[in-house]
Amino acid sequence: MAEQTTSSLVVEATPAEVMAVIADFESYPAWATGMKRAEVLDRVGDGPAAGRADRVFFVLDVSPIKDEYTLAYTWDGDRQVSWSLVEGKMLRSLDGAYVLREVPGGTEVTYRLALDVSIPLIGMLKRKGEKILIDTALKGLKKRVEQLA
């Protein structure tokens, strides 16, 4: 992923508990700011990621991005999940990943994101938008996981 934005935090839970919340896309509207809808379109049929989402449709409304889009996912156990844009209206590209690493007291969650939108944005503004999306997602994820753990 070129020109990506990255941020990390520690969640007081195991990697499996964190990944379970990440993989529960249908619950995103309950805790992910701006997420209006998340619908799993296809699931992985076999192998270690069997049953996890393969493609997910989202409706997002978080300024400055309001879009309906579909992401394709690649899973690496409870260590990492990455995604890329299949189709979007405003988004031209959206590549990202959650990388989980067990640390004393919990799991370090690193969120990487690179996006491009169809409206022109100065690079600095695009990075600021990515940073806001990442920080909001990480804080929401931490809160959700620690409530459930």
Protein Blocks (a to p, Z undefined) as FASTA:
>chain_A
ZZiadddddddddfklmmmmmmmmmlmmmmmghiabdcdfbdcfbdjkgoiafbdcdddd
ddfbdcddddddddehjlbccdddfbdfklmbdcddddddddehiacdddddddddfbdc
dfklmmmmmmmmmmmmmmmmmmmmmmmZZ
